[in-house]
């Protein structure tokens, strides 16, 4: 894979003199959003959703499984995208979208629980993690007002 990237990418072709050193620095670099506790928590929620929905019946593959996974991924994706924006207003807009996706996810989780697709234990754990994520999104949104 690395060979393919090196051959086809004009950026890395011009830096071959630095070779390994340049690639190592880039591989270890973290993006700003990866340091945000709210993104870390949202990613944990996403992984929990994937684990929870893994055991849903096949007839839900294109129903709740797909919807819950897309909602969860949308939360951390919008946090990441907002952090890359240059204005506070843009960042807040993406945090609002992330929060809305989180509300969509909690709705879907309630439906999954009430229809017997997930256990009470998984429901309560995931619900608590969603509440914490919502609180963190709210706090970050508020901090951008100051």
C-alpha positions in Angstrom: 0.0 0.0 0.0 2.8 2.4 0.9 4.5 1.8 -2.4 1.3 2.6 -4.3 0.9 5.9 -2.4 4.6 6.9 -3.0 4.3 6.2 -6.7 1.1 8.0 -7.3 1.1 10.8 -4.9 2.8 14.0 -6.2 3.3 15.3 -2.7 5.4 12.4 -1.5 7.2 12.1 -4.8 8.8 15.5 -4.3 9.9 14.6 -0.7 11.7 11.3 -1.4 15.0 12.8 -0.3 13.6 12.9 3.3 11.9 9.5 2.7 11.4 7.6 5.9 11.8 10.5 8.3 9.0 12.5 6.6 6.6 9.5 6.6 7.3 8.8 10.3 6.5 12.3 11.3 3.2 12.2 9.3 2.2 8.8 10.7 2.6 10.0 14.3 0.8 13.3 13.8 -2.6 13.8 15.5 -5.2 16.0 14.1 -6.7 18.6 16.4 -10.1 16.8 16.7 -8.4 13.6 17.9 -7.4 15.5 21.1 -10.9 16.6 21.9 -12.5 14.7 24.8 -15.9 15.1 23.1 -14.7 13.5 19.9 -13.0 10.6 21.9 -16.3 10.0 23.8 -18.3 10.2 20.5 -16.0 7.7 18.9 -16.5 5.4 22.0 -20.2 5.7 21.5 -19.9 4.7 17.9 -17.9 1.6 18.8 -20.5 0.7 21.3 -23.2 1.1 18.7 -21.4 -1.1 16.3 -21.0 -3.8 19.1 -24.6 -3.5 20.1 -26.0 -3.7 16.6 -23.7 -6.6 15.6 -26.2 -9.0 17.2 -29.4 -7.5 15.6 -31.3 -9.9 13.3 -30.4 -9.8 9.6 -33.8 -8.3 8.7 -32.7 -5.2 10.5 -29.4 -4.9 8.6 -30.8 -2.1 6.3 -33.2 -0.8 9.0 -32.1 0.1 12.6 -28.6 -1.3 12.2 -27.8 1.0 9.3 -29.6 4.0 10.8 -28.0 3.7 14.3 -24.5 3.2 12.8 -24.9 6.2 10.5 -26.2 8.4 13.3 -23.3 7.4 15.5 -20.7 8.0 12.8 -22.3 11.3 12.0 -21.8 12.5 15.6 -18.0 12.1 15.6 -17.7 13.1 12.0 -19.5 16.4 12.5 -17.4 17.1 15.6 -14.2 16.5 13.5 -15.5 18.6 10.6 -16.4 21.5 12.8 -13.0 21.5 14.5 -11.5 22.1 11.1 -13.5 25.2 10.4 -12.0 28.6 10.6 -14.8 30.4 12.4 -16.4 29.7 15.8 -19.8 30.1 14.1 -19.0 27.3 11.6 -17.7 25.1 14.4 -20.9 25.7 16.4 -23.0 24.8 13.4 -21.3 21.4 13.1 -21.7 20.8 16.8 -25.4 21.5 16.5 -25.6 18.9 13.7 -23.6 16.5 15.9 -26.0 17.0 18.8 -29.0 16.5 16.4 -27.5 13.2 15.2 -27.0 12.2 18.8 -30.7 12.8 19.5 -31.5 10.7 16.4 -29.3 7.9 17.9 -31.0 8.0 21.3 -34.4 7.7 19.6 -33.3 4.7 17.6 -31.8 3.1 20.7 -35.1 3.5 22.5 -36.9 1.8 19.6 -34.3 -1.0 19.6 -34.8 -1.5 23.3 -38.6 -1.4 23.3 -38.8 -3.8 20.4 -36.5 -6.3 22.2 -33.5 -5.9 19.8 -31.1 -5.0 22.6 -30.9 -6.0 26.3 -31.6 -3.6 29.1 -28.0 -3.7 30.2 -26.7 -2.6 26.8 -29.5 0.0 26.5 -28.6 1.6 29.9 -24.8 1.6 29.2 -25.3 3.1 25.8 -27.9 5.6 27.0 -25.5 6.8 29.7 -22.6 7.3 27.2 -24.9 9.2 24.9 -26.0 11.5 27.7 -22.3 12.2 28.6 -21.5 12.9 24.9 -24.5 15.3 24.7 -23.2 17.1 27.8 -19.7 17.4 26.3 -21.1 18.7 23.0 -23.2 21.3 24.8 -20.2 22.4 26.9 -17.9 22.8 23.9 -20.7 24.7 22.0 -21.0 27.0 25.0 -17.3 27.6 25.3 -17.2 28.8 21.7 -19.6 31.7 22.7 -17.0 33.2 25.0 
